[in-house]
Amino acid sequence: MTMLRQPYYELSPEIYNALVQASKALENCALEPTLTELVYLRVSQINGCAFCLEMHNKALRKAGVAQAKLDALAGWRVSHHFSEQERAALAWAESVTHIASTHAEDDVYLP
């Protein structure tokens, strides 16, 4: 796995702990874990975080997600591999990730 450039868990422990709490809440919510991991992976693609890309790809492969689906993630809008629920989650994740230009408009949140 790629090494972290900064030990963020040491540099910003309060922020890291909040992130861990948010992650645990997502693990315990009604969303399927693979959906959450797909969103994490897509955001990691956009942000270019090699560490996160490897981590989320590994988790999705372990969960049995087909490699073809993972390969198509960057082009999810035109791929047949994604359900309507996944498309909605990915659209919202991209909108929030690019919030400066998208403004996370209601038409993406409430398709």
C-alpha angles and dihedrals in degrees: 000000000000115000119245115248092215129025092235091176087063099036096049108016095164093054091043091051091050089051090051090050091050090049091051091049090053090049089056098044128095094263117106111253091233091057091053091047091049089054091047090049094049092049089048089053090053093045093043096229106162093189092054093042091057094043096050094040089053092049092049093048090049089052089055100254109158117253089230089061092049090048090053097047097101088055097041093137092067099030125101091212097084131079124223090256091053092047091052092049093047092048091051093045091052091046092053093043090053093037095141090066102025100039087210091264123205093246089068094042094046105032 
